Amino acid sequence: MIHPVIVHGSEWTVKELFVYPNEYIYWGIQIVMYPFMTGLVAGAFVLSSLYHVFARQELKRIAKFSLIFSFALLWAAPLPLLLHLQQPLRCEEVFFTPHFTSAIAAFGMVYSLYFAIVSMEIWFIYRRYFVEQAKALVGRKGWLNQARRVTYGVLTLGAWDIGHDAIEKDEKVTKILASTGIPVACFLHGYAGFIFGSVKANAMWMTPLMPVIFIVSAAVSGIALCILFYSLINLWRSKSAMPKKELDAVRMATKYLLIFLVFAISLELLDMVFRGYTAMKSWNILRSVIYEKDFLSIFLFQYFCGNLVPLIILLRKPLSMGKILTATTLILFGVFMMRWNVVIGGQAFSLSWAGFMHFELPIIPHSLETYKEGLLGALTIIMLPFLFFFALNKLIPTLEKD
């Protein structure tokens, strides 16, 4: 018996009108998750750098949290690509054979550089803590204390000096690394927008504004997630109202979130107006997708629920925790829908210019493929950074009170 070959994408692609037989929605939920996750990485690092570079003392508490959270997100950022690939067994070649003729190869170089910058910045910030813990655990009995002492001793990398001059040097290096990391973080996510914006065969993606929109929306999503997660953790730890110092840090971070949100909305509207004004050859099919097929996901979910509503909430004073939690949740939803509309909406029309394709997200998987490109695969990617963060927090307690 000859088994039929199942084409990648055929299980979740629904075709309408005239679509070529070899056309499917090949890029599914994992390619939506990839730019979403890298955007969270970049945005969290930007929030951390606002304190280390610009010395915003109000952000001190949330800045260290954001740096560690960015590091946890960084581990999960490339995983959507691995889940999407049919044969990911040679993925390490991206890191060990760099060249400048491929955007994916550029990702390997930028990701490695960013990973090194974040790792070094964390080490310089917490080197004093590593030394103090290694010394405090000397002489304590028990295999767990011995393991912790060895771990912290290794993390010191032999640098045991925690005098005033040494700590000042650490702070200077931290500021340099944070300053260097901002453009690298922007490039890490901006290149995802570059990949989409450089696809000339796709009218939805081909725009020079795509990398800039991705970068600004990355800052919005990363800052919003840090505010939301930091607030929820502190509310749970305090068992009641959030302590004043934490609340002040959250409100200050929210002010920067509002600034980036205004820029993101402006750029997205500018891109929409530009497409309509230029009215290129493909505008008729694009107009059908934007104003008809994907009207709800673009205008209701992305622009109204994800942009306009949180903007109004954040502009209304006084800014309570309820408003902040609601606004940040809606912002994350709006940025996710923006990624969804770019990736899925960009594949919604056929190159015949006379047909459409719809993506039906697999809810209950019946194969490895439908698990990876389904709801459970997306939830797996979302949960991993939080598990990484709580594991890191056991080693580096960023949530300890002063």
Summary of the structure (lengths in Angstrom):
residues: 402
radius of gyration: 23.0
end to end distance: 69.3
largest distance: 76.6
contacts: 1281
relative contact order: 0.16
helix: 72%
strand: 3%
